[in-house]
Amino acid sequence: MAITVLDAGMGSEVSVRIEAAGHGLWSAKALNDAPHVVQDIHREYIDAGARIIGSCCGIGPVHIKALPDKLAST
């Protein structure tokens, strides 16, 4: 039986890389003002061997279907 463990410090990584993260609507601000930072963090998890990448909210089947093409173009 395969076991998949899901754990990541996305919020911690964002707070290290974006000034004022952790205050107010910082996660929305990160996605709006610095999407490259969020993308870089996800890429680093993939490079480290992650096989599952998630997001907190606002992701639906259309977004998931488009993900391989988006990652290939970066």
C-alpha positions as CSV (number, residue, x, y, z in Angstrom):
1,M,0.0,0.0,0.0
2,A,1.4,3.4,-1.0
3,I,1.2,6.2,1.5
4,T,1.1,9.9,0.4
5,V,1.9,12.5,3.0
6,L,0.7,16.0,2.4
7,D,2.5,18.7,4.2
8,A,4.1,22.0,3.1
9,G,4.9,25.3,4.5
10,M,3.5,27.5,1.7
11,G,2.4,30.2,4.1
12,S,5.7,30.1,5.9
13,E,7.6,30.4,2.6
14,V,5.5,33.2,1.4
15,S,6.0,35.1,4.6
16,V,9.8,34.8,4.3
17,R,9.8,36.1,0.7
18,I,7.2,38.8,0.7
19,E,7.4,41.8,3.0
20,A,4.3,42.3,5.2
21,A,3.0,38.7,4.5
22,G,1.0,37.5,7.4
23,H,-1.0,40.8,7.8
24,G,-4.5,41.3,6.5
25,L,-5.3,39.5,3.2
26,W,-1.7,38.6,2.6
27,S,-2.3,35.4,0.7
28,A,-4.5,37.2,-1.8
29,K,-2.0,40.0,-2.0
30,A,0.8,37.5,-2.7
31,L,-1.2,36.0,-5.6
32,N,-2.1,39.4,-6.9
33,D,1.2,41.3,-6.5
34,A,3.8,38.6,-6.7
35,P,2.4,35.5,-8.4
36,H,6.0,34.6,-9.5
37,V,6.9,34.1,-5.8
38,V,4.0,31.6,-5.4
39,Q,5.0,29.9,-8.6
40,D,8.7,29.7,-7.6
41,I,7.7,28.1,-4.3
42,H,5.6,25.5,-6.0
43,R,8.4,24.8,-8.5
44,E,10.9,24.3,-5.6
45,Y,8.5,21.8,-4.1
46,I,8.3,19.9,-7.4
47,D,12.1,20.0,-7.8
48,A,12.4,18.6,-4.3
49,G,10.3,15.6,-5.3
50,A,6.7,16.6,-4.5
51,R,4.1,14.7,-6.6
52,I,1.1,16.7,-5.3
53,I,0.8,20.5,-5.4
54,G,-2.2,22.1,-3.9
55,S,-3.6,25.5,-3.3
56,C,-5.8,27.0,-0.6
57,C,-8.8,28.0,-2.6
58,G,-10.2,29.2,-5.9
59,I,-8.9,26.2,-7.8
60,G,-11.3,24.1,-9.8
61,P,-11.1,21.4,-12.5
62,V,-10.4,23.9,-15.2
63,H,-7.3,25.2,-13.3
64,I,-6.1,21.7,-12.5
65,K,-6.5,20.6,-16.1
66,A,-4.4,23.6,-17.3
67,L,-1.6,23.1,-14.7
68,P,0.7,20.8,-16.7
69,D,0.8,23.2,-19.6
70,K,1.4,26.2,-17.3
71,L,4.2,24.4,-15.5
72,A,5.8,23.3,-18.8
73,S,5.9,26.9,-20.0
74,T,7.9,28.1,-17.0
